[in-house]
Amino acid sequence: MVVFNLLMSFMQTLSLNLLWGMINALQMIVFLPLYNITFPASVNQLFSVLIQFATFDIIPYIDDIYDFLFKFKFAGAEVE
């Protein structure tokens, strides 16, 4: 049981270190457009997708969804 617990602890530590490394690499990639470097259009497209992912802007139309769910219209007047 002790050996199993040590193995599981090692696996969890290893996986969290990999996750932390991926987050660190994503952070460095997302900050690249802030430098005064000219990138090709395809790289700028990739940066825009990565920035949306890194800032948790996964749902691009959240304002429209909010308006649909929480703003009710009664005879031309909006009520929240």
C-alpha positions, 0 to 999 in steps of 0.5 A: 500500500505504501509503495502504491501511494508513493507511485501515485504521488510521483505520477500526480507530481509529474503530471502537474509539473507537465501541466505547469510547463504547458501553461508557462509555454502558453503564457510566453507564446501569448506575449510574443505579439506585444514585441515590435516584431512583424509576423506572417498573417498565419502566425497572427491568426494563430496568436488570436486563437491562442489569446482567446483561449488563454484569456478564457474567452472561449465563448465569443458571443457571451454578450448575445447569450446573456441578452437572450437569457436575461433580458426580456422584451415586453411590447418594445420595452426591455426589462432586466 
